[in-house]
Amino acid sequence: MSLETLREFRIILEEIAPINNAEWEYLASNLTVLILKKDTLFHEAGNKIEDLFFIIEGTVRKFSQHGETRITNNVYRSQRFITDLLSVSEQKPSIYSFECLSDTKLVKLSLSFSEKAFSMSPTFSHVARVMYQQALLQESMRLREVLTASPTEQYKRFVNEHKELLKHLPQNKIAECLNIAPETLSRIKKKLLAD
């Protein structure tokens, strides 16, 4: 299973830049494959981010906890790099936890190794730059959505992007992902059905 997952990861990376066998062997020897079940927390707030994660398959939510309320920062689908960029750059504990919203396959790479690999290989440096840009773009798009889209618009986007996931998530978890009360979600769905 993990060899297959690593092959999938290599194919994804090679869509960005070709990786020769020596580079791949060096990288692969420092990767860890994680096969996680739905609802698994694989990073908890208050801890420093020491790894970069890449979702091969599944969906992950990044959220912070404020009292009893969980505030979703973003929901990530497969073929996405995820981390807390602020925690990484400031070398401080993260305010975010990462939770699997479905069964998930991840590839984990330690920050210490990644910095070394990126500095010694132009290929890895290029791949890292592209993935970093993708992560920044996704975070920017999410921020824009939170600031400018109505809860109904956010729900429609969530439904459009996560159709398969909706079959397996309870309504309260969907509401958490949208940062709205379950009652608000019920009203939105009722109104959309009536329209």
C-alpha positions in Angstrom: 0.0 0.0 0.0 2.7 2.5 0.9 4.8 1.7 -2.2 1.7 2.3 -4.4 1.0 5.6 -2.5 4.6 6.7 -3.0 4.3 5.9 -6.8 1.1 8.1 -6.8 3.0 10.9 -5.1 5.9 10.7 -7.6 3.5 11.0 -10.5 1.9 14.1 -8.9 5.3 15.7 -8.3 6.4 14.9 -11.9 3.5 16.9 -13.2 5.4 19.9 -11.8 9.0 18.8 -12.7 10.7 15.6 -13.8 12.5 13.8 -11.0 15.3 11.4 -11.8 15.6 8.1 -10.0 18.5 9.2 -7.7 16.5 12.2 -6.6 13.4 10.1 -6.1 15.2 7.5 -4.0 16.7 10.2 -1.8 13.2 11.8 -1.3 11.3 8.6 -0.9 13.6 7.3 1.8 12.5 10.3 3.9 8.8 10.1 3.3 6.2 8.5 5.6 2.9 7.3 4.3 0.0 7.7 6.7 -3.3 5.9 6.2 -5.8 7.6 8.5 -9.5 6.9 9.3 -12.2 9.5 9.2 -12.3 11.8 12.3 -8.6 11.2 13.0 -6.7 14.3 14.3 -3.1 14.1 13.0 -1.9 17.4 14.3 -3.2 19.1 17.4 -3.2 22.9 18.1 -0.5 24.0 20.6 2.2 21.8 18.9 4.9 23.1 16.5 4.5 22.0 12.9 7.4 19.7 12.2 6.1 18.1 9.0 4.6 18.9 5.7 1.7 16.8 4.5 0.5 16.0 1.1 -3.0 14.6 0.6 -3.0 11.7 -1.8 -6.6 10.8 -1.2 -9.3 12.1 1.1 -10.3 15.4 2.7 -8.8 17.2 5.6 -10.1 20.1 7.7 -7.8 22.7 9.3 -9.5 24.3 12.3 -8.9 26.2 15.5 -10.7 25.7 18.8 -12.2 28.7 20.6 -13.9 27.5 23.8 -16.5 24.9 22.6 -16.5 26.3 19.1 -14.4 24.9 16.3 -13.6 27.5 13.6 -12.7 26.0 10.2 -9.8 27.7 8.4 -10.0 25.6 5.3 -11.0 22.2 3.9 -8.5 20.5 1.6 -9.1 17.8 -1.0 -6.7 15.3 -2.5 -3.5 16.4 -4.3 -3.0 19.3 -2.0 -0.1 20.2 0.2 -1.2 21.2 3.7 0.5 22.8 6.7 0.3 25.9 8.9 2.5 28.3 6.9 2.5 30.9 9.7 3.6 28.3 12.3 6.3 27.0 10.0 7.7 30.5 9.1 7.6 31.8 12.7 8.7 28.5 14.3 5.9 28.8 16.9 3.2 26.4 18.0 0.3 26.2 15.6 -3.2 27.4 16.6 -4.6 24.8 14.2 -5.6 21.1 14.3 -5.9 18.9 11.3 -8.8 16.5 11.1 -9.6 13.8 8.5 -13.1 14.3 7.2 -12.9 11.0 5.3 -10.5 8.1 5.2 -7.3 9.7 4.1 -3.9 8.8 2.6 -1.2 11.3 3.3 2.5 11.6 2.6 4.5 13.2 5.4 7.8 14.9 5.0 9.8 16.4 7.9 10.5 20.1 7.7 14.1 19.6 8.6 14.7 17.1 5.7 12.6 19.2 3.3 14.7 22.3 3.9 17.9 20.3 3.2 16.5 18.7 0.1 15.1 21.9 -1.3 18.4 23.7 -0.9 20.5 21.0 -2.6 18.3 20.1 -5.5 17.0 22.6 -8.1 14.2 20.1 -8.9 13.0 19.9 -5.3 13.3 23.7 -5.0 11.1 24.2 -8.0 8.5 21.7 -6.8 8.5 23.3 -3.3 8.0 26.7 -4.8 5.1 25.6 -6.9 3.4 23.8 -4.0 4.0 26.8 -1.7 2.3 29.0 -4.3 -0.6 26.6 -4.6 -1.0 26.6 -0.8 -0.9 30.4 -0.6 -3.4 30.7 -3.4 -5.8 28.3 -1.7 -5.5 30.2 1.6 -6.1 33.5 -0.2 -9.1 32.1 -2.0 -10.6 30.8 1.3 -10.0 34.2 3.0 -11.7 36.0 0.1 -14.6 33.6 0.3 -15.0 34.1 4.1 -14.9 37.9 3.7 -17.1 38.3 0.7 -19.4 35.3 0.2 -22.7 34.8 2.0 -23.3 31.6 4.0 -25.6 30.4 1.2 -22.8 31.0 -1.4 -20.3 29.3 0.8 -22.6 26.3 1.1 -23.2 26.1 -2.6 -19.4 26.1 -3.2 -18.9 23.4 -0.5 -21.6 21.2 -2.1 -20.1 21.7 -5.6 -16.5 20.9 -4.4 -17.3 18.1 -1.9 -20.3 16.2 -3.4 -18.9 12.8 -2.4 -18.0 13.9 1.1 -21.5 15.2 1.8 -22.9 11.7 1.7 -20.8 10.8 4.8 -20.7 13.9 6.9 -23.3 14.7 9.5 -25.0 18.1 9.2 -23.3 19.5 12.3 -19.9 18.7 10.8 -20.9 20.4 7.5 -22.0 23.4 9.5 -18.7 23.4 11.4 -16.8 23.4 8.0 -18.8 26.4 7.0 -18.5 28.2 10.4 -22.3 28.5 10.7 -24.8 27.1 13.2 -26.5 23.9 12.3 -29.9 25.8 12.4 -28.5 28.2 9.8 -27.5 25.4 7.6 -31.0 23.9 7.9 -32.5 27.2 6.8 -30.1 27.5 3.9 -30.9 24.0 2.6 -34.7 24.5 3.1 -34.5 27.8 1.2 -32.5 26.3 -1.6 -34.9 23.4 -2.0 -37.9 25.9 -2.1 -36.2 27.9 -4.9 
